[in-house]
Amino acid sequence: MISPIRAEVSAAALRHNLARIREEAAGSRVMAVVKANAYGHGLVEVARVLDEADAFGVARLSEALALRSSGIRQRIVLLEGLFDCGQIIEAAARELDLVVHCEEQLAQLASCTPPRPFDVWLKVNTGMNRLGFRPEQVASALGRLDALGPRVLRELRVMTHFSAADEADSPATQQQIAAFARLAAQRSWQRSLCNSAGVFACPEAHAEWVRPGLSLYGVSP
């Protein structure tokens, strides 16, 4: 028996939500997060609808390959990074960006010879305590990334993730912004801090890139 339940996704609503985010963060580029099958809305279909996004953020290589195979040419960022040399080589061939958030990923990059260099996003743990290098580890991580040279590293960027931007009375977000600013001041590089809640709550942290996820799909942060 075929289930009578169905979900209809409005392309116009998706486009409206992206436009609303652009209004809020007018000076930033938008990395639309489409991980987990675009939060259940359809990975490829959503990416095609959001064709004005500057980039797409995915969790896994399989998601990125599905987008590339469907003709999506925007920048695609592997938010969880990779741990296997074969996947790193595949990611390079498909012109994907890597997020690096742990020592194991640094070691894998050093052991591989990809067919082209990467734009690499260094993830800093400023308080989310999920993924990323702690502030005291950043200098060492930067040294190891620099040592990779132009055969692996084309451009280095930096990101963090807010833990409580949806809690207006929490001091955590401002503490994270301050910690990130101290680290990011070491270089002139492209930065990304804001998730959906940060886009609306923290205009001072919009930086060069914002990374909306849930707000694209109509969930208020």
C-alpha positions as a Markdown table, in Angstrom:
| # | Residue | x | y | z |
|---|---|---|---|---|
| 1 | Met | 0.0 | 0.0 | 0.0 |
| 2 | Ile | 1.3 | 3.4 | -1.0 |
| 3 | Ser | 1.4 | 5.9 | 1.9 |
| 4 | Pro | -1.1 | 8.8 | 1.4 |
| 5 | Ile | 1.4 | 11.1 | 3.2 |
| 6 | Arg | 3.3 | 13.5 | 1.0 |
| 7 | Ala | 5.3 | 16.7 | 1.5 |
| 8 | Glu | 5.3 | 19.6 | -1.0 |
| 9 | Val | 8.3 | 21.9 | -0.9 |
| 10 | Ser | 7.8 | 25.4 | -2.2 |
| 11 | Ala | 10.7 | 26.6 | -4.5 |
| 12 | Ala | 9.4 | 30.1 | -4.2 |
| 13 | Ala | 9.6 | 29.9 | -0.4 |
| 14 | Leu | 13.2 | 28.6 | -0.5 |
| 15 | Arg | 14.2 | 31.4 | -2.9 |
| 16 | His | 12.5 | 34.0 | -0.6 |
| 17 | Asn | 14.3 | 32.7 | 2.5 |
| 18 | Leu | 17.7 | 33.0 | 0.6 |
| 19 | Ala | 16.8 | 36.5 | -0.4 |
| 20 | Arg | 15.9 | 37.4 | 3.2 |
| 21 | Ile | 19.2 | 36.1 | 4.4 |
| 22 | Arg | 21.0 | 38.2 | 1.7 |
| 23 | Glu | 19.1 | 41.3 | 2.9 |
| 24 | Glu | 20.2 | 40.6 | 6.5 |
| 25 | Ala | 23.8 | 39.9 | 5.6 |
| 26 | Ala | 24.2 | 42.2 | 2.5 |
| 27 | Gly | 27.9 | 42.4 | 2.7 |
| 28 | Ser | 28.6 | 38.7 | 3.0 |
| 29 | Arg | 28.5 | 35.7 | 0.6 |
| 30 | Val | 26.1 | 32.9 | 1.4 |
| 31 | Met | 27.1 | 29.3 | 1.9 |
| 32 | Ala | 23.7 | 27.5 | 1.8 |
| 33 | Val | 23.9 | 24.4 | 4.0 |
| 34 | Val | 22.3 | 21.4 | 2.3 |
| 35 | Lys | 23.7 | 18.6 | 4.4 |
| 36 | Ala | 21.5 | 15.7 | 5.4 |
| 37 | Asn | 19.6 | 15.7 | 2.1 |
| 38 | Ala | 19.0 | 19.5 | 2.5 |
| 39 | Tyr | 17.5 | 18.8 | 6.0 |
| 40 | Gly | 15.2 | 16.3 | 4.3 |
| 41 | His | 14.0 | 18.6 | 1.6 |
| 42 | Gly | 15.9 | 17.0 | -1.3 |
| 43 | Leu | 19.7 | 17.7 | -1.8 |
| 44 | Val | 19.9 | 18.2 | -5.6 |
| 45 | Glu | 16.4 | 19.7 | -5.9 |
| 46 | Val | 17.1 | 22.3 | -3.3 |
| 47 | Ala | 20.6 | 23.2 | -4.7 |
| 48 | Arg | 19.0 | 23.7 | -8.1 |
| 49 | Val | 16.4 | 26.0 | -6.6 |
| 50 | Leu | 19.0 | 27.9 | -4.6 |
| 51 | Asp | 21.1 | 28.6 | -7.7 |
| 52 | Glu | 21.9 | 32.1 | -6.5 |
| 53 | Ala | 23.8 | 30.8 | -3.4 |
| 54 | Asp | 27.5 | 31.5 | -3.6 |
| 55 | Ala | 28.4 | 28.1 | -2.2 |
| 56 | Phe | 26.9 | 24.9 | -0.7 |
| 57 | Gly | 27.9 | 23.3 | 2.6 |
| 58 | Val | 27.6 | 19.5 | 2.8 |
| 59 | Ala | 28.7 | 17.0 | 5.5 |
| 60 | Arg | 30.0 | 14.1 | 3.4 |
| 61 | Leu | 31.8 | 13.5 | 0.2 |
| 62 | Ser | 28.8 | 11.5 | -1.2 |
| 63 | Glu | 26.7 | 14.6 | -0.9 |
| 64 | Ala | 29.2 | 16.7 | -2.8 |
| 65 | Leu | 29.6 | 14.1 | -5.5 |
| 66 | Ala | 25.8 | 14.0 | -6.0 |
| 67 | Leu | 25.8 | 17.8 | -6.5 |
| 68 | Arg | 28.7 | 17.7 | -8.9 |
| 69 | Ser | 27.1 | 14.9 | -10.9 |
| 70 | Ser | 23.9 | 16.9 | -11.2 |
| 71 | Gly | 25.7 | 19.8 | -12.7 |
| 72 | Ile | 26.1 | 22.1 | -9.6 |
| 73 | Arg | 29.2 | 24.2 | -10.2 |
| 74 | Gln | 29.2 | 26.5 | -7.2 |
| 75 | Arg | 31.8 | 26.1 | -4.5 |
| 76 | Ile | 31.1 | 23.1 | -2.3 |
| 77 | Val | 32.5 | 22.9 | 1.2 |
| 78 | Leu | 32.9 | 19.6 | 3.0 |
| 79 | Leu | 32.0 | 20.7 | 6.5 |
| 80 | Glu | 33.2 | 17.5 | 8.2 |
| 81 | Gly | 36.3 | 17.2 | 6.1 |
| 82 | Leu | 37.8 | 13.9 | 5.0 |
| 83 | Phe | 39.9 | 11.2 | 6.7 |
| 84 | Asp | 41.0 | 9.0 | 3.8 |
| 85 | Cys | 43.6 | 9.8 | 1.1 |
| 86 | Gly | 41.5 | 8.3 | -1.7 |
| 87 | Gln | 38.6 | 10.6 | -0.8 |
| 88 | Ile | 41.0 | 13.5 | -0.6 |
| 89 | Ile | 42.2 | 12.8 | -4.1 |
| 90 | Glu | 38.6 | 12.5 | -5.3 |
| 91 | Ala | 37.6 | 15.7 | -3.6 |
| 92 | Ala | 40.5 | 17.6 | -5.3 |
| 93 | Ala | 39.5 | 16.2 | -8.7 |
| 94 | Arg | 35.9 | 17.5 | -8.1 |
| 95 | Glu | 37.2 | 20.9 | -7.0 |
| 96 | Leu | 35.8 | 20.8 | -3.5 |
| 97 | Asp | 36.8 | 22.8 | -0.5 |
| 98 | Leu | 38.0 | 21.0 | 2.7 |
| 99 | Val | 37.3 | 21.9 | 6.3 |
| 100 | Val | 40.1 | 20.7 | 8.5 |
| 101 | His | 39.2 | 20.4 | 12.2 |
| 102 | Cys | 41.5 | 17.8 | 13.8 |
| 103 | Glu | 45.1 | 16.4 | 13.8 |
| 104 | Glu | 44.1 | 13.3 | 11.8 |
| 105 | Gln | 43.0 | 15.4 | 8.9 |
| 106 | Leu | 46.2 | 17.3 | 8.9 |
| 107 | Ala | 48.2 | 14.1 | 8.8 |
| 108 | Gln | 46.1 | 12.7 | 5.9 |
| 109 | Leu | 46.6 | 15.9 | 3.9 |
| 110 | Ala | 50.3 | 15.7 | 4.4 |
| 111 | Ser | 50.4 | 12.1 | 3.2 |
| 112 | Cys | 48.5 | 12.7 | -0.1 |
| 113 | Thr | 49.4 | 14.2 | -3.4 |
| 114 | Pro | 46.1 | 15.5 | -4.8 |
| 115 | Pro | 45.7 | 16.4 | -8.5 |
| 116 | Arg | 45.1 | 20.0 | -7.6 |
| 117 | Pro | 45.4 | 22.2 | -4.5 |
| 118 | Phe | 42.5 | 22.9 | -2.1 |
| 119 | Asp | 40.9 | 25.9 | -0.6 |
| 120 | Val | 41.1 | 24.8 | 3.0 |
| 121 | Trp | 38.9 | 26.1 | 5.9 |
| 122 | Leu | 40.6 | 25.8 | 9.3 |
| 123 | Lys | 37.9 | 25.2 | 11.9 |
| 124 | Val | 38.5 | 26.8 | 15.3 |
| 125 | Asn | 36.6 | 25.6 | 18.4 |
| 126 | Thr | 35.8 | 28.9 | 20.2 |
| 127 | Gly | 33.2 | 27.3 | 22.4 |
| 128 | Met | 30.9 | 24.9 | 20.5 |
| 129 | Asn | 33.1 | 22.1 | 21.7 |
| 130 | Arg | 32.0 | 19.8 | 18.9 |
| 131 | Leu | 34.7 | 20.1 | 16.1 |
| 132 | Gly | 37.7 | 22.3 | 15.6 |
| 133 | Phe | 41.1 | 23.2 | 17.0 |
| 134 | Arg | 41.1 | 24.9 | 20.4 |
| 135 | Pro | 42.7 | 28.4 | 20.4 |
| 136 | Glu | 45.9 | 27.1 | 21.9 |
| 137 | Gln | 46.2 | 24.5 | 19.0 |
| 138 | Val | 45.7 | 27.0 | 16.2 |
| 139 | Ala | 49.3 | 28.1 | 15.8 |
| 140 | Ser | 50.5 | 24.5 | 15.4 |
| 141 | Ala | 47.8 | 23.7 | 13.0 |
| 142 | Leu | 48.6 | 26.8 | 10.9 |
| 143 | Gly | 52.3 | 25.8 | 10.8 |
| 144 | Arg | 51.4 | 22.3 | 9.5 |
| 145 | Leu | 49.0 | 23.7 | 6.9 |
| 146 | Asp | 51.6 | 26.2 | 5.7 |
| 147 | Ala | 54.2 | 23.4 | 5.4 |
| 148 | Leu | 51.9 | 21.6 | 2.9 |
| 149 | Gly | 52.9 | 24.2 | 0.3 |
| 150 | Pro | 51.1 | 25.0 | -2.9 |
| 151 | Arg | 50.9 | 21.4 | -4.0 |
| 152 | Val | 48.1 | 20.9 | -1.5 |
| 153 | Leu | 47.1 | 24.4 | -0.2 |
| 154 | Arg | 45.8 | 27.1 | -2.5 |
| 155 | Glu | 44.0 | 29.4 | -0.1 |
| 156 | Leu | 43.5 | 29.1 | 3.7 |
| 157 | Arg | 40.3 | 30.3 | 5.2 |
| 158 | Val | 39.0 | 30.2 | 8.8 |
| 159 | Met | 35.6 | 29.4 | 10.4 |
| 160 | Thr | 34.0 | 28.7 | 13.7 |
| 161 | His | 30.5 | 27.7 | 14.9 |
| 162 | Phe | 28.3 | 29.4 | 17.5 |
| 163 | Ser | 26.9 | 27.3 | 20.3 |
| 164 | Ala | 24.1 | 29.6 | 21.6 |
| 165 | Ala | 23.4 | 32.4 | 19.1 |
| 166 | Asp | 19.7 | 31.5 | 19.4 |
| 167 | Glu | 19.8 | 32.5 | 23.1 |
| 168 | Ala | 19.5 | 36.2 | 23.3 |
| 169 | Asp | 20.5 | 36.4 | 26.9 |
| 170 | Ser | 23.5 | 34.1 | 26.7 |
| 171 | Pro | 27.0 | 35.8 | 26.9 |
| 172 | Ala | 28.5 | 32.8 | 25.0 |
| 173 | Thr | 28.2 | 34.2 | 21.5 |
| 174 | Gln | 30.0 | 37.5 | 22.3 |
| 175 | Gln | 32.7 | 35.5 | 24.0 |
| 176 | Gln | 33.1 | 33.4 | 20.9 |
| 177 | Ile | 33.2 | 36.4 | 18.6 |
| 178 | Ala | 35.9 | 37.9 | 20.7 |
| 179 | Ala | 38.0 | 34.7 | 20.8 |
| 180 | Phe | 37.6 | 34.3 | 17.1 |
| 181 | Ala | 38.6 | 37.9 | 16.4 |
| 182 | Arg | 41.9 | 37.5 | 18.4 |
| 183 | Leu | 42.8 | 34.4 | 16.3 |
| 184 | Ala | 41.6 | 35.7 | 13.0 |
| 185 | Ala | 43.6 | 38.9 | 13.4 |
| 186 | Gln | 46.8 | 36.8 | 12.8 |
| 187 | Arg | 46.2 | 36.9 | 9.0 |
| 188 | Ser | 44.1 | 38.5 | 6.3 |
| 189 | Trp | 41.8 | 35.7 | 5.3 |
| 190 | Gln | 38.2 | 34.9 | 4.5 |
| 191 | Arg | 36.2 | 34.2 | 7.6 |
| 192 | Ser | 32.9 | 32.5 | 8.5 |
| 193 | Leu | 31.2 | 32.5 | 11.9 |
| 194 | Cys | 27.4 | 32.8 | 11.5 |
| 195 | Asn | 24.9 | 30.0 | 11.4 |
| 196 | Ser | 21.2 | 30.9 | 10.9 |
| 197 | Ala | 20.8 | 32.3 | 14.3 |
| 198 | Gly | 24.0 | 34.3 | 14.0 |
| 199 | Val | 22.9 | 35.8 | 10.7 |
| 200 | Phe | 20.0 | 37.5 | 12.5 |
| 201 | Ala | 21.4 | 38.1 | 16.0 |
| 202 | Cys | 25.0 | 39.1 | 15.3 |
| 203 | Pro | 25.4 | 41.5 | 12.3 |
| 204 | Glu | 28.8 | 42.4 | 13.6 |
| 205 | Ala | 30.0 | 38.8 | 12.9 |
| 206 | His | 28.7 | 38.4 | 9.4 |
| 207 | Ala | 32.3 | 38.6 | 8.0 |
| 208 | Glu | 32.9 | 37.4 | 4.4 |
| 209 | Trp | 30.7 | 34.3 | 4.6 |
| 210 | Val | 27.5 | 33.3 | 6.4 |
| 211 | Arg | 26.4 | 29.7 | 6.6 |
| 212 | Pro | 22.6 | 29.5 | 7.0 |
| 213 | Gly | 21.0 | 26.1 | 7.4 |
| 214 | Leu | 17.6 | 25.8 | 9.1 |
| 215 | Ser | 16.5 | 29.3 | 8.2 |
| 216 | Leu | 16.6 | 28.4 | 4.5 |
| 217 | Tyr | 13.9 | 25.9 | 5.2 |
| 218 | Gly | 11.6 | 28.2 | 7.2 |
| 219 | Val | 12.7 | 27.5 | 10.7 |
| 220 | Ser | 13.0 | 30.7 | 12.7 |
| 221 | Pro | 16.3 | 30.9 | 14.7 |
